[in-house]
């Protein structure tokens, strides 16, 4: 689009990791919803919202839109880590072996 859009490049570059982490987080969140939706999942999302407000309040006045993009990418990375840890801890137990199964 030309040089008029050059100031947007740093913002877009900072948003790209956030887009990846948010996509991954969504997949793992859907898994958790399918296996029982632990209450801690809601807590993680609420914590991410709070972190976005806090980090954004610090980064946006100094860095503008780029600060907002940095904030979102950092929060989405932290949220992804938390959701993955929750998913690992919340795995359902394996089903019991079928009766009459062959023994070797």
Protein Blocks (a to p, Z undefined) as FASTA:
>chain_A
ZZklmmmmmmmmmmmmmmmmmmmmmmmmmmmmmnnopaklmmmmmmmmmmmmmmmmmmmm
mnommlmmmmmmmmmmmmmmmmmmmmmmmpccdddddehiacZZ
